[in-house]
Amino acid sequence: MRVLIAAMLIAPLMLAGISPAMAASGIQVASDDDGKAERSSYSAQARNELSEWRQKLQATASKGKAEGKEASAAVMTELDKAWDKADTACHRLEVAGSADWDTTKAAFQASTHELAETWHRTFPANK
């Protein structure tokens, strides 16, 4: 009878992909889910931030062309490198697990800071 009761209690957990040990520490399971939600939310914010940067860079390039004031090739190369670094860091956020999340997030923040610094150096009046 005890075996049957144990089987009835454990079977739904196993079907849900939760081991009995994880079920005993239900707080950790919820914490992992919260961490995934937080990472997903931050990744979405990062994509939005980069989308704004992309629009800003494209608008400035288009405006410069229209006014005949294209930025020099060296300046555009520097901005492109900073953009690529931030874009790569953003994509890494989307695949980062909990073990390397903090490092990946810090790398993204550093890369977007570098992009902003490059922008402000290039276009000081155009913040």
Secondary structure, DSSP 4 states (H G I P E B T S, - for coil): -HHHHHHHHHHHHHHTT--HHHHHTHHHHHHHHHHHHHHHHHHHHHHHHHHHHHHHHHHHHHHHHHHT-PPPHHHHHHHHHHHHHHHHHHHHHHH--TTTHHHHHHHHHHHHHHHHHHHHHH-TT--
